[in-house]
Amino acid sequence: MSEVHILDEIVLQPGDIAAVLQLLETQYLPGLPSRHTLALSRRWISPPVQLEEQPNTLWLLWEVTDVMGYYTMRGTAGPEVAAFWAAVDTLCLQRRRHVMADAGQALPKPLEAP
Amino acid sequence: MSVLTTAQITLKPGADADAVEQALRQQLASAAGLAAWHCGRNLEGCWGAGHFTVDMIWRRPGPQRELDLTCAPGVASADVVGYDTIDSGLREPDLGDGIWRTLLLTTRAGTAPAEVAAFEQELLGMPGYMRGIRNWRLGRVTSPGSRWTHVWQQEYRTVDDLVGEYLQHPYHWGWVDRRFDPEFPLVWVVDTQLCHAFCPLQNSIIARA
């Protein structure tokens, strides 16, 4: 398993989920081969039900090959990536991104001596 | 107190780099008002950078705080940036034969001052996690019309400390890097055009200012 994952948290009205998934399929995923080190691992929706006057959250889990692959992923993002997120931002209510590592590893701490 | 400037020197195609370096060094050595200077040839792996990194420490007050570095034959352009120190630190003031790294960056227009201040503190937090950063300085650009807003400089013993610990530390890729990444909503504050330059360091520059 890769040591680096990225999780996108996209809060949407239920009626916009399909449109965002369509954007993902047509605008973002086709560019992944040329980014070399990034792959979509999973996608979820929560809660898994449409509620009255409450949005859903789309979770996109991405896997990055390794730490240096993180910079490759960053450096190979073309204008289509920015266009994708700009389109998503017109549809979503809120969006956050998280960079994550395995929870079992020891967290690097501030150095004790300067 | 001193006035600090750093410059990225770009050569004309086919220019003799050795001759340009010699001319630059002669010009710097004879410049009035310079308290100290450093000229280093940028190493492979830089991006958005020139061919040389030149740093100048001017006496304050001094008769002259500018030098036309484009007058040397073979020089195509000189991106000269004056800056004020926000904060700096010295672990190894007598560092010699090391690596001098300069990152020039621009915070995005319209970024809230509080967000810029938070970003500055996050950059300054890096040495607290990375022992390989021997000396460091973060500066705010003062040159009118410069495309850059900040100068982030570090001194290392070896290139491996820069491309190893610095780049591969989770504080970098898992924390600070989000400030440079347009895919991050809300916290992206740095324009994607950067100057990442590193060159051999004869003696600590930061310890001299």
Boltz contact constraints between the chains, C-beta under 6 A:
constraints:
  - contact:
      token1: [A, 67]
      token2: [B, 168]
      max_distance: 6.0
  - contact:
      token1: [A, 67]
      token2: [B, 173]
      max_distance: 6.0
  - contact:
      token1: [A, 70]
      token2: [B, 173]
      max_distance: 6.0
  - contact:
      token1: [A, 82]
      token2: [B, 182]
      max_distance: 6.0
  - contact:
      token1: [A, 95]
      token2: [B, 185]
      max_distance: 6.0
  - contact:
      token1: [A, 97]
      token2: [B, 184]
      max_distance: 6.0
  - contact:
      token1: [A, 99]
      token2: [B, 174]
      max_distance: 6.0
  - contact:
      token1: [A, 108]
      token2: [B, 170]
      max_distance: 6.0
  - contact:
      token1: [A, 110]
      token2: [B, 128]
      max_distance: 6.0
  - contact:
      token1: [A, 111]
      token2: [B, 128]
      max_distance: 6.0
